Amino acid sequence: MKQPKIFFLVAIALLPLILVSCISGGASVSRGWAGTAFRDGIIYAGSRDGRVVAINSSTGSQNWSYPIDPPAAIYTTPIVDGDLVYVGTYSGQVYALTIARGNERWVYPRTGSIGAIVGSPVVANETIYISSSDGRVYALNTTNGDLKWKSEPLADKLWTSPTVMGDTLYVSTFDGHIYALSVDTGELLDWSFESEAGFASSPVIYEDTIFLGSFDRHLYAVKIGSDVPMWKFPQEEPTGNWFWASPIVNEGIVYAGCLDGKLYAIEAETGEKLWEFDAGDPIVSSAVLMDNLLIVTDESGTVYVFDLSVEIGDEVVPLKTISIGAAVRSSFCAQEGLVYIRGEDNWIYVVDIDKGELSWKVSLTFEE
């Protein structure tokens, strides 16, 4: 059996365990790890009881709550664009809700399902692009939800988010491919890349290079158009676990959190390690940049803040370390000195970076 198939089977065997890792007493099913989005003073998030919620960041009060019917797990982070917020569900629908009152503008498909949606959607060119567990990428009109195109099946499942750059959409697969598709038609373009191991994270593009994590416990840099990696990190022995979260790249440096509990800073051009920081707990969420600050959260709910404007030597010490006291697997966002995090306990936590403390929190649990 070839190595790609081995890693693919391992991934498929383990990922359902991750997706239902919050089972209580073997009876209640996890309702996803939807992240937070922020726009014009409003926090948008998916709750663990299958609702999309809008929270006023000034008062902590709930502006509106939209229940997915029938209830469905939400793993995708809401995307806000114009006067709509978009979210995909594990039951296989894409919803467009008004940001003012949370009214349903449209749902796709109108009936049935396209397969479980785990990777967050991407909006570009008045189009929402979304990957599905049926192995296809779908392109929908952002205004009315009409289908523009759907790709041919690219894999058994697509659980990563697509990435758009110019007129090309890139998507990574568990069986080790990176595909390039036309954003206009969904047709496969001439270039694709095949790895010996499956890809765990969504692709991130910096200049002309794609960065993404693999199930072989390496981070890869792949030049668009090349059929060999530019580098893999580490070059020799793998890390202690997968790079599940997508890396981020800033000023030629790749910052990659790993399930081995470490944050790695890597030179984007060469793959050379600049420094590493051991958080001690798995890093499931991608890091976030806010001005010159790099913000990282580990699974235990500890927030680490690094000042990138100063030189970071061999002994890496965070500028701030703040605990919210709840597990974190969701993506999070930051703006104007505040970090918005959805904990696995179904609360929204707001962290004040300047003060180095938890500012306030609000429950997303629905009470009749």
Summary of the structure (lengths in Angstrom):
residues: 368
radius of gyration: 19.6
end to end distance: 53.9
largest distance: 57.4
contacts: 1253
relative contact order: 0.10
helix: 5%
strand: 42%
